Amino acid sequence: MSWMNIMDSVSKTAKPTNSFMDGLSSFGGKVGGYLDDGMSWANKNKDALGTIGGLAQGYMQYDMGQKQYDMQKKAFDYNKALSARSKRREEDQEDSYALGFQNSELSKAY
């Protein structure tokens, strides 16, 4: 049997099919069915989904409020520490002035 005879016999017996397009159409139909089922489920449970969304939004607001509170507390504590350092520095400076005045000749004049 020659090569040409083999090719002729294969081409006569093998019929071209559109299996890829048939499979794609079937897949598209299945996906469409899943989407329809999902949308009908969402429509049936829209109140529950809205409640879940409201709870999630409330939790996110609470979480953001806690983060803002923590940031404001850190800023307050930092400013409080700066004020304490500044006050301590001023007191040390006043003590140094008083000590310098006591050790100077001017203190003996009074």
Buried (B, 14 or more C-beta within 10 A) or exposed (E): EEEEEEEEEEEEEEEEEEEEEEEEEEEEEEEEEEEEEEEEEEEEEEEEEEEEEEEEEEEEEEEEEEEEEEEEEEEEEEEEEEEEEEEEEEEEEEEEEEEEEEEEEEEEEE
